[in-house]
Amino acid sequence: MPAKRIDDLANPTVQGVWEAHLEGELAPGDIKDDVAVRAVEVLADKGYWTWMFQAATEDLTSWQDPQEDYWIVDPKNGCIWEWGAI
């Protein structure tokens, strides 16, 4: 099976990204995907399994919760804040 990017996953929730990571489905070495996987670790630890991946930069990721609110996650320090709250 060829490696995928997070944007190509059928299930881009925290749970889906985590499972794809554990199963080795994600392409290694992509900086944005690596940041997203680290953010998934933060979100999973807090129980946010249904949050949907939106985008990633080299430093931050954005996610949508089930209530359709948007959140930014900094995987370096574990901070989560609502989009536009800064």
Secondary structure, DSSP 8 states (H G I E B T S, - for coil): ---B-GGG-S--BHHHHHHHHHTT-B-TT-HHHHHHHHHHHHHHHTT-TT-EEEEE-SS-EEEE-TTS-EEEEETTTTEEEETT--
